[in-house]
Amino acid sequence: MSSSSASSWAHSMTSVSAGAGAVVPVGGLVPVVGGCRWLGWCWWLGWCWWLGWCRWLGWCWWLGWCWWLGWCRDPALTLVSPIAGSTVRWCRWLGWCRWVGGCRYPALTPLSPIAGNTVQELLRVLAQSRRLSRAALHLLLLPQLRELSLSPCPSLASNGIARLLALRCQGLISLDLRGCSRLSPAALESVVSALPRLQRLVLAGTQADERVLSALGRGCHELRELDVSHCRNLDPRALRSLAFDPRHRRRCCPMLRVLLARGLELMGDGGTAPAPASALAFLLLALPSLQFLAHGAVPDALRLLHEQDLAGAEDTDGFPSLQEAVRWCGAVPGGHRLTLPLRHVEDVEEQDLAVVRAMCPQAEEAVVWLSDGTGTAELRRWSSLCRLTLGCAEGRALAAPVPVLQSLGPQLHSLTLHGFCCHDGQALTAVLAACPGLRAFNADLHLPPDTGTEEPDEDPPPHSTDPLPHGCPQLHTFSLALVGGTGSGLALGTTLSPVLTSLLCHALRLQRLRLLSIPFPLDPVFHAALAAPGPPLQELQELSLAGSRVSGRTVRLLLASHSRLHRMDLSRCQDIHRRDYDGFMQSVRKQHLELDITWE
């Protein structure tokens, strides 16, 4: 509006107010309406005068084409009302569920003033409770977001959401798209190209292909963790694009530490492509910060590098050969031995222990599968290990790994056992006694076929000595599952119950306890532990007794023990009935406990 038009408008308004009884022709108001043409459809709002203060937003000019938005009556907007308050309520007329998708100005969303961590928490709660709609997701994709996970609601992740994500959330440092299979490779490529600050990215189960990995290598120089497990469009050869850019002949992702590529199968080798071991060997050499590479062919790649059998591994796709990649690591023929900075290795067979230990002398965590016992000597000399998983597919006795644990036990912080057979409590006592510094212990053990089908004639005599006099004072997680076997298991209980009792009495820092499918009664174990001085179990937060034998009286004692329990799992407990569960819930309400009890 020009200054002359404004003067005419002011003069006409003055004339109308000066003469209260004067009749003003209708034509006198025409200049007023003409001056409002730039508002278009806003004349009916009546309260649009307040738009004047919105000039700082820099977006009001585009309201001219928003006449089609209409009046938004979407009740989903109330989801964010407790956070945004009046800021959200006055935005209802904007028809946000339409204009958000096409807005080129990410700072203009109604919730922009809200802190990023508040929006992240709101997204997490709505997603986990399955109340997150696509319209709400449009509204909550804000520039201040630093972490975003769409894995709880993969059906909402579309190519449109991907475009909006690339436009608005360029400050993201963590993005989880696990299972978002509706996103096309082109959409994923545009997203990763627009997020240069990414440090953690999960693409497991998506349509990610080699173009996406090339975009990651070119643009995400701060990337530290990547998960591309079970991506059907990827194979181990495509992973090389993360480490090297053939077009510009330069290395990429210098800070990548964790690469999860489980389930990637070799596709169409054509007789000339390098085998998975060669491709993974190239990754191990080209990524200087890599500490964990999860793929079943990693031991083969380590064996290839250890034997230096690099002939025939030449590449035809523009990537350097393994000989050149070896020189990047400073290893030369006749010089010092090639080693890698891996800290975590898995799927290591017993016969490969010598090779893996020589190539990864700094490894702190290992998953080892034992077979005939010929390689345990190498395992005992692995002085850097502090987290160990031992598996056995043949049902070997639990006493078999005890000599290894006696050598490594003092340095272990975490121990996991799979597939061993537990005949009595003595072997478990030897395992725990060999690892006094344990903080986490997990065991899935098999029971022998004859676990005792008859109850003993009389109660077993009390033990005069403590099976674990020193216990595991640093232990905060203990999980024991017993599967298989027949009968009541009372014979096993006579030797295993004292071990569990001693452990609970000495583990004063225990926070998570899982005793799963225990065939003998656990009531004596908990009664003795709760009566011990200390008292024990005061730090306990999670308790799972699924499939075990425990009575309602013991559960009531646990509820009255003033522990910090907030989750208890009693599913498939045959001695817990509906009336017991109702009594537990009544006690929880009376004591005002924040405790979730699962029973079925």
HUWOLIN-V684577 format. One record per residue. SS is DSSP state (helix for helix, strand for strand, loop for the rest). OMEGA is omega in whole degrees, -180 to 180 (999 if undefined). D_CENTER is the distance of its C-alpha to the mean C-alpha in whole Angstrom. Layout:
SS_OMEGA_D_CENTER, SS_OMEGA_D_CENTER
This chain:
loop_-179_57, loop_-179_60, helix_178_62, helix_177_65, helix_179_63, helix_180_61, helix_178_65, helix_179_66, helix_179_64, helix_-179_64, helix_180_68, helix_179_68, helix_178_66, helix_-180_68, helix_-180_71, helix_-177_69, helix_-177_69, helix_-180_72, loop_-175_74, loop_-177_73, loop_-177_75, loop_178_75, loop_-179_74, loop_179_72, loop_179_72, helix_-180_69, helix_179_69, helix_180_68, helix_-178_65, helix_178_64, helix_-180_63, helix_180_60, helix_179_59, helix_179_59, helix_-179_57, loop_-176_54, helix_-179_54, helix_177_51, helix_179_49, helix_-173_50, helix_-173_48, helix_-176_48, helix_-176_51, helix_-178_50, loop_178_48, loop_-177_50, loop_-177_48, helix_178_47, helix_-178_49, helix_179_46, helix_-179_44, helix_-179_46, helix_-179_44, helix_-176_41, helix_-179_43, helix_179_40, helix_177_37, loop_-177_39, loop_-174_38, helix_-177_41, helix_-177_43, helix_180_41, helix_-179_41, helix_-179_45, helix_-178_43, helix_-178_41, helix_-176_43, helix_-174_42, helix_-179_39, loop_-177_41, loop_-177_40, loop_176_36, loop_-175_36, loop_-180_33, helix_-178_32, helix_-179_28, helix_-180_29, helix_179_29, helix_-176_26, helix_-179_25, helix_179_29, helix_-179_28, helix_-174_26, helix_179_29, loop_-177_32, helix_178_35, helix_179_33, helix_-172_31, helix_-179_34, loop_-179_37, loop_-175_35, helix_-176_35, helix_-176_38, helix_-175_36, loop_-170_35, helix_-177_31, helix_175_30, helix_-173_32, helix_180_33, helix_-177_29, helix_-177_28, helix_-177_31, loop_-180_31, loop_-174_31, loop_-170_31, helix_-177_28, helix_-171_29, helix_-179_31, loop_-175_29, loop_-176_30, loop_-176_27, loop_-178_27, loop_-176_28, loop_180_25, loop_-177_23, helix_-178_19, helix_176_17, helix_178_19, helix_178_19, helix_180_15, helix_178_15, helix_177_17, helix_-179_15, helix_-178_12, helix_-180_15, helix_-179_17, helix_-179_14, helix_178_13, loop_179_17, loop_177_18, loop_-179_20, loop_177_19, loop_179_22, helix_179_23, helix_178_25, helix_178_23, helix_175_20, helix_-176_23, helix_-171_24, helix_175_21, loop_-172_20, loop_-178_22, loop_-177_23, loop_177_21, loop_175_18, loop_179_15, strand_-180_12, strand_177_11, strand_175_9, loop_-179_11, helix_177_9, helix_-177_11, helix_-176_14, helix_-179_15, helix_179_18, helix_-176_19, loop_179_18, loop_178_21, helix_176_23, helix_176_25, helix_179_21, helix_178_21, helix_179_24, helix_178_24, helix_180_20, helix_-179_22, helix_-170_25, helix_-166_23, loop_-176_20, loop_177_21, loop_-179_20, loop_173_16, loop_178_14, strand_-179_11, strand_-179_11, strand_179_8, loop_-177_11, loop_176_10, loop_-180_13, loop_-173_15, loop_179_18, loop_180_20, loop_-180_20, loop_176_23, helix_179_23, helix_178_25, helix_178_23, helix_179_20, helix_178_22, helix_-180_23, helix_-177_20, helix_178_19, helix_-178_23, loop_-176_23, loop_-176_20, loop_-177_21, loop_-178_19, loop_174_16, loop_180_14, strand_-178_10, strand_178_11, strand_178_9, loop_-177_12, loop_177_11, loop_179_14, loop_178_16, loop_-179_20, loop_178_19, loop_-175_22, helix_177_24, helix_179_25, helix_179_21, helix_177_21, helix_177_24, helix_176_23, helix_-179_20, helix_-178_22, helix_-170_25, helix_-174_24, loop_-176_20, loop_-180_22, loop_-176_19, loop_-179_16, loop_-179_14, strand_-180_11, strand_178_12, strand_177_10, loop_-178_13, loop_173_13, loop_172_16, loop_-172_17, loop_-179_21, loop_-177_23, loop_168_21, loop_-176_23, helix_-179_23, helix_-179_26, helix_-179_24, helix_-180_22, helix_-180_25, helix_175_25, helix_-172_22, helix_-175_24, strand_177_27, strand_-177_29, loop_-177_32, loop_-178_34, loop_177_34, loop_179_34, strand_179_31, strand_-175_28, loop_175_25, loop_-177_21, loop_-176_23, loop_-178_20, loop_-177_17, loop_-176_16, strand_178_13, strand_180_14, strand_-177_12, loop_-179_15, loop_175_15, loop_177_18, loop_-178_20, loop_179_23, loop_-177_26, loop_171_28, loop_-176_32, loop_178_33, loop_177_37, loop_-177_38, loop_-178_37, loop_179_34, loop_179_32, loop_178_31, helix_-179_27, helix_180_28, helix_179_30, helix_179_27, helix_175_24, helix_177_27, helix_178_27, helix_-178_24, helix_-179_24, helix_-171_27, helix_180_26, loop_-170_23, loop_-177_24, loop_-174_21, loop_180_19, loop_-179_18, strand_175_16, strand_-176_17, strand_174_16, loop_-176_18, loop_-177_21, loop_180_24, helix_177_23, helix_177_25, helix_178_28, helix_178_27, helix_178_28, helix_179_31, helix_-180_32, helix_-179_32, helix_180_33, helix_-180_36, loop_177_37, loop_-173_38, loop_179_37, loop_180_40, loop_179_39, loop_179_36, loop_-175_37, loop_-180_35, loop_-177_37, loop_179_34, loop_178_35, loop_179_32, loop_177_34, loop_178_35, helix_177_34, helix_179_37, helix_179_36, helix_176_32, helix_179_34, helix_175_36, helix_-178_33, loop_178_32, loop_180_36, loop_179_36, loop_177_40, loop_-179_42, loop_-180_44, loop_-178_42, loop_-176_39, loop_178_36, loop_173_33, loop_-177_30, loop_-177_26, loop_-179_24, loop_177_21, loop_-176_20, strand_177_18, strand_-180_19, strand_-178_19, strand_-180_21, strand_175_24, strand_-175_27, helix_-179_30, helix_179_33, helix_-175_30, helix_-178_30, helix_-180_33, helix_-177_31, helix_180_28, helix_179_29, helix_-179_31, helix_-176_29, loop_-176_26, loop_-178_28, loop_-177_25, loop_-179_23, loop_-179_21, strand_-178_19, strand_173_20, strand_-172_20, strand_176_24, strand_-177_26, strand_180_29, loop_-174_32, loop_178_36, loop_-177_35, loop_-176_37, loop_-177_34, helix_178_33, helix_177_35, helix_180_33, helix_-179_30, helix_-180_32, loop_-178_33, loop_-168_29, loop_-177_30, loop_-176_27, loop_172_24, loop_175_22, strand_-172_20, strand_172_21, strand_180_21, strand_179_24, strand_-180_24, strand_-178_28, loop_-174_28, loop_179_32, loop_179_32, loop_-178_33, strand_180_34, loop_179_32, loop_-176_35, loop_-179_34, loop_-177_31, helix_178_33, helix_177_35, helix_-178_32, helix_176_30, helix_176_34, helix_-176_33, helix_-172_30, helix_-177_29, helix_-178_30, helix_-176_27, loop_174_25, loop_-178_22, strand_-180_20, strand_177_21, strand_-179_20, strand_-180_23, strand_168_23, strand_180_26, strand_-177_29, strand_-178_32, strand_-180_33, loop_180_36, loop_-178_37, helix_-177_35, helix_-180_37, helix_178_35, helix_176_32, helix_-180_34, helix_179_34, helix_-177_31, helix_179_30, helix_180_33, loop_-176_32, loop_-175_29, loop_-178_30, loop_-178_27, loop_172_24, loop_179_21, strand_178_19, strand_178_21, strand_-179_20, strand_171_23, strand_-172_23, strand_176_27, strand_175_30, strand_175_33, loop_-178_36, loop_-177_38, strand_180_40, loop_179_39, loop_-179_42, loop_180_43, loop_178_46, loop_178_45, loop_-177_47, loop_-179_51, loop_-179_50, loop_179_47, loop_-180_46, loop_179_48, loop_-179_45, loop_-180_44, loop_180_46, loop_180_44, loop_-179_40, loop_-180_38, loop_-175_35, loop_180_38, loop_176_35, loop_176_32, loop_-172_29, loop_-179_29, loop_-173_25, loop_175_24, loop_178_21, strand_178_19, strand_180_21, strand_179_21, strand_177_24, strand_180_24, strand_-178_28, strand_180_28, loop_179_32, loop_179_35, strand_177_38, loop_-175_40, loop_180_39, loop_-178_37, helix_179_40, helix_176_41, helix_-179_38, helix_-179_37, helix_179_40, helix_-177_39, helix_-180_35, helix_178_35, helix_179_37, helix_179_34, helix_179_31, helix_180_34, helix_-180_34, helix_-179_31, helix_-179_30, helix_-176_33, helix_-178_32, loop_-175_28, loop_-179_29, loop_-175_25, loop_-179_23, loop_-179_21, strand_-178_19, strand_178_22, strand_175_21, strand_-168_25, strand_176_24, loop_177_27, loop_-171_30, loop_-178_33, loop_-177_35, strand_179_36, loop_-178_33, helix_179_36, helix_-180_38, helix_-177_34, helix_179_33, helix_180_37, helix_-179_38, helix_-179_34, helix_179_35, helix_-178_38, loop_177_38, loop_178_38, loop_-21_36, loop_179_34, loop_174_31, loop_179_28, loop_179_28, loop_-175_25, loop_-179_23, loop_-179_21, strand_-180_19, strand_178_22, strand_178_22, loop_-175_25, loop_178_24, loop_-178_27, loop_-180_29, strand_179_33, loop_-175_33, loop_178_35, helix_180_35, helix_179_37, helix_179_34, helix_178_32, helix_176_34, helix_178_35, helix_179_31, helix_-179_31, loop_-174_34, loop_178_33, loop_175_31, loop_-178_28, loop_-178_25, loop_171_23, loop_177_21, strand_178_20, strand_-179_22, strand_180_22, loop_-178_26, loop_178_25, loop_174_28, loop_-172_30, loop_-179_34, loop_178_35, loop_-177_33, loop_-177_35, helix_-179_35, helix_176_37, helix_-179_35, helix_178_32, helix_177_34, helix_178_36, helix_-178_32, helix_176_31, helix_177_35, helix_179_34, helix_180_31, helix_-179_32, helix_-178_35, loop_180_34, loop_-180_31, loop_174_28, loop_-172_25, loop_177_24, strand_-178_22, strand_178_24, strand_178_23, loop_178_26, loop_999_28
